[in-house]
């Protein structure tokens, strides 16, 4: 049995690596998880996936990240 990772775009499967077999094969397709293209939504889902953060924790982390973005940039040359 060989494993090949691929992306399904809703219509076709696009392998992320070379197919290691030739000829016809019976295959099993498993849909692991949806791809999240929104960077912020991905970060939130990752935090929740860790299992140690609940919704309040994720909100607090996002608030801290926003506050950090609002800090003045410091000059790295000084």
N, C-alpha and C positions, 0 to 999 in steps of 0.2 A: 504494500500500500504506500502510495506517495502522497505528499501534501503540497499543494500549490496555493499560495495566497493570491487573492484577486480582489478587484473592486467591481462591484455591480452598480452601474449607473442608472438602473431602472429599465434598461433594455438589453444590455449585453454585459458579459463578464470580461474584464481586462486583467490578464495575469500580471502580477508584479514581479515575476521571475520566469525564467524559461520553463516550459513544460518538459518534465524529465522522462516522458514515455512517448512511444510511437504507436500508431494503430488505434483501434477502437477499445474503449474502456467503459465499464460501468462506473459512474461517479456518484458521490453523495455531496450535495451542496448544503452547507450550513451557513446561515446568516448570523454572524457573531454579534454585531452591533451596528447601529446606523453611524454614518460619517457625519460629524458636525462641522460644517464649514464656518460657522460663526465662532470666532476666537473666544469671546466672552462666554458664550453658552457652553463651549467645550470645557473651559476652565471650571465653570460651575458644576458641570456633570462629572468632571474628574474628581472634584472635592467630595461630591456626594457619593461617588463610586468607592472612594477610599473607605467609607463606612464609619469613619470616626467624626464626621461633620454632619450636623443636621442643618435644616434650612436657616435657623438663626445664626449658626456659625458661618455659613456661607455668606450670609448678608453682612455680618461683621467683617469678614475678610475682604469682601468687595468694598465696603466703606473705607477700610484701612488702605486698600490699594488706590482708591480714588483720592484720598487725602495725600498719599504719597505722590501721585501724579501732579497735585496742585502745589507741591513744594517748589521753591525756586531752584532752577538748575544751577549747579555749582561749576565753576570753571576748573577743569581738570589740570590746567597748566599752572595753577598757583599752589 
